[in-house]
Amino acid sequence: MNWFIADAWAQADAGGQGSPYVTLIMLAGMFAVFWFLLIRPQQKRAKEHKAMVDTLAKGDEVVTGGGVLGRITHVGPTYVTVEIADKIEIKVQRPAIQAVLPKGSLKAAND
């Protein structure tokens, strides 16, 4: 016998683990939370980015994934040509376009 801590005795008949339905409901709840907080927003962003890339047109002012600002001069099926300065053009893959800027943004950035 221990003088400072009372002895702990395990219950001999605890009634088992409980209902398996509770475990199933908890797993389903955790999956639902995971779906709505992580997977669904990522799919929504990917869908929006794909729609933006599909609607690229000549003359659009864009930002690439590397942070390069420019104006699209040619649109191909997999690449776009972006003019980053006067008579200086680079080719980038279409998915590398991060965002389309409002018209006049490049002029404001150069001032």
Backbone torsions as a table, in degrees:
resi	resn	phi	psi	omega
1	MET	NA	138.5	-179.0
2	ASN	-99.5	132.6	-175.3
3	TRP	-78.4	-26.6	-174.7
4	PHE	-99.1	-30.7	-177.0
5	ILE	-120.2	129.8	178.6
6	ALA	-69.8	145.2	178.8
7	ASP	-67.1	139.0	177.2
8	ALA	-103.7	131.6	179.7
9	TRP	-118.6	129.7	178.3
10	ALA	-74.0	146.4	177.9
11	GLN	-73.8	135.1	-177.1
12	ALA	-73.7	-37.0	-177.9
13	ASP	-128.5	90.5	-177.0
14	ALA	-86.3	-7.1	178.1
15	GLY	90.3	15.8	177.0
16	GLY	86.4	-163.6	-175.9
17	GLN	-84.1	-15.4	-174.5
18	GLY	104.6	-173.2	-176.1
19	SER	-74.6	134.4	176.3
20	PRO	-68.8	-19.3	178.3
21	TYR	-67.5	-33.3	178.8
22	VAL	-64.0	-42.7	177.8
23	THR	-63.6	-42.3	179.7
24	LEU	-64.6	-41.9	179.0
25	ILE	-65.6	-40.2	178.3
26	MET	-64.1	-42.9	177.7
27	LEU	-62.8	-42.3	178.6
28	ALA	-64.7	-39.8	177.7
29	GLY	-64.3	-41.7	178.4
30	MET	-65.8	-39.6	177.1
31	PHE	-63.9	-40.8	179.8
32	ALA	-63.1	-43.4	177.9
33	VAL	-63.5	-44.3	178.0
34	PHE	-60.0	-42.2	-179.1
35	TRP	-63.4	-49.7	-174.2
36	PHE	-75.6	-25.0	-178.9
37	LEU	-94.5	-26.5	-174.8
38	LEU	-119.3	-54.4	-171.0
39	ILE	-73.9	-49.1	-176.0
40	ARG	-61.2	-47.2	178.0
41	PRO	-62.0	-36.0	179.1
42	GLN	-66.9	-41.1	177.5
43	GLN	-64.1	-37.9	179.2
44	LYS	-64.7	-43.9	177.8
45	ARG	-63.3	-41.1	179.6
46	ALA	-64.3	-40.5	178.8
47	LYS	-65.5	-41.6	178.4
48	GLU	-64.7	-40.9	179.6
49	HIS	-65.7	-41.4	179.0
50	LYS	-63.7	-40.7	178.3
51	ALA	-64.3	-39.8	179.1
52	MET	-65.8	-42.7	-180.0
53	VAL	-66.1	-37.3	179.8
54	ASP	-68.2	-24.7	-177.3
55	THR	-99.5	12.9	177.9
56	LEU	-62.6	140.4	-179.1
57	ALA	-140.5	160.8	178.1
58	LYS	-60.6	133.7	179.5
59	GLY	97.9	-12.1	178.1
60	ASP	-68.5	139.4	174.9
61	GLU	-94.0	126.9	-170.6
62	VAL	-133.1	164.5	171.1
63	VAL	-120.7	130.7	177.7
64	THR	-85.7	172.6	179.1
65	GLY	-62.6	-26.2	178.6
66	GLY	-85.8	-1.9	178.2
67	GLY	92.8	11.9	-180.0
68	VAL	-82.8	128.4	177.4
69	LEU	-94.8	142.5	177.9
70	GLY	-173.5	177.2	179.9
71	ARG	-115.6	134.3	-179.1
72	ILE	-72.9	128.5	177.8
73	THR	-109.7	-22.5	178.7
74	HIS	-150.3	136.7	179.0
75	VAL	-117.3	121.2	175.7
76	GLY	-111.0	-179.2	-178.8
77	PRO	-68.0	-32.6	-179.2
78	THR	-123.1	-18.6	-178.1
79	TYR	-127.7	153.4	170.8
80	VAL	-124.9	147.0	175.8
81	THR	-99.3	126.7	-176.5
82	VAL	-117.7	125.9	175.8
83	GLU	-87.3	115.5	-175.6
84	ILE	-99.3	-18.0	174.8
85	ALA	-153.4	177.6	-178.8
86	ASP	-60.8	115.4	179.1
87	LYS	63.8	21.6	175.0
88	ILE	-118.7	115.4	-176.9
89	GLU	-123.8	146.7	174.9
90	ILE	-128.4	152.7	174.8
91	LYS	-102.6	133.4	176.2
92	VAL	-132.6	155.3	175.2
93	GLN	-69.4	148.3	-178.7
94	ARG	-58.1	-44.0	180.0
95	PRO	-66.3	-13.5	179.3
96	ALA	-76.0	-10.8	176.6
97	ILE	-74.0	119.7	-175.4
98	GLN	-85.7	-41.5	-176.2
99	ALA	-156.3	152.5	172.6
100	VAL	-100.4	127.0	-177.9
101	LEU	-89.8	157.5	173.8
102	PRO	-65.6	151.1	179.2
103	LYS	-58.0	137.0	179.9
104	GLY	91.5	-1.6	-178.8
105	SER	-68.3	-35.2	-179.7
106	LEU	-67.3	-38.8	179.0
107	LYS	-64.6	-40.4	179.1
108	ALA	-68.5	-32.6	179.7
109	ALA	-72.7	-28.9	-178.9
110	ASN	-81.5	-20.1	-178.6
111	ASP	-78.7	NA	NA
